[in-house]
């Protein structure tokens, strides 16, 4: 088994889609309408096996209790931090050495927190 999707509940699906594609650099793997002006949208890296779903909060009454806890991984955290910052991505924590390795925290267009860690070089 593998992880297929992780839902991120958003109020403005169009702004969230722009953030994740234009600022973070993810691509749309799947998109189809599920209601008036909303779609099922799966995003990930070009070769990703797991995707984020930008799920409309308006369709999930308890969305506030379903906050995501997602960590992205990259080869060079300092370079990725510079790249994303230059695209306007806000970080609440720049890369910092932690017991498990370099780690940073950034915010999406809805104010959700996401982790960024560097690939381990064991």
N, C-alpha and C positions, 0 to 999 in steps of 0.2 A: 504494500500500500504506500501511497505518497500523498502529500498535501496537495489538493487541487486548487482551492481558493480560500482567501481570507477576506471577510467583508469589512469595509470601511464605510460607516454610515455618514452620509453627506447631506447637507441642506441644498446646496447648489451643485448639481451634477455636472453642469457645463463648465463651471469654474474649476471644479475638482479635476475634470478630464483635462482641461488646459494645463493646470498645475502639474499633474503627473506626466503628461506627455511632453510639454514644452520646457518645464524646469527640471524635472527629474530625468526625463529621457526614456520613459517606458513606452511601449507600443501596445495598441489595442489587439488583443488576440481574439476576442469575441464580443459582439454587440448586437442586441436585438431588442425591440420595443417590449415593455412589460406594462405600460400604462400611458396615460396622457402625459406627453412631454418627458417621460422617463424611460430609461433603457436598462437592460442588464449589460453591464460593461465590465469585461475582464481585461486587466492590464498586467504586463510583466516585461521582463527583458526579452530581447528577440528570441532567445533559445530557452526561455523559462519553462519549467514544468509546473510551477505554482504561480498563481495570479492573485492580484487584488481585485475585488469586486467593488465598484463604486455604487453602493446600494443607497437608494433614496431614503433618508430618515423618515420622510412622510409616510412611507409604507410599512414602518416598523414602530409600533407604539412604544416599545421599551428600548429604543435605540440608545438612549443615554446610558443604560446599564451594560451595553454591549461594546464598550470602548476597545479598540484594537490594541494589540501589543505586538508590533511587527518590527523585526530587525532585518535590515538589508546588509549584504556583505559585498565588499569590494577589495580589489587587489592592493590599492594604495589609498589609505584613508585621507592623508594630507592632500593629495591631488584631487580626490573626489570632493573634499570639503571646499577647496578653492573653486573647483568647477561649479558646484551647486550654489555656492555663495555668489559667484559672479552672475548667476542666472536669477538671483533674487530670493533664493531659498533662505529662510530664517533658521538659525541654529540657536537652541537654548544652551547647548554645550558644544564647544568646538572639540576637535579630537583631543582625547585625554587618555593617558595610560592608566588602565585599570588592571586588576589582578588577572583578568581573562584576556587582556590585550587592549589595543587602541579602540576607543569607543566615542561616538558623537551622538547628539540628539538634534533632530530637526523637526520643524512644524510643517504641516500641509496647509492648504488653503482654508481649512475648517478649524485650524488650531490643534489638531490631533498630533501627538508626539510619536516620532518614529526613531528607532535606533539605527546606527550605521557602525558596522564593525569591519575590521580589516581581516582578510583571510589569514588563517593561521599558517605559519611557515614552519611546521614541525619537521 
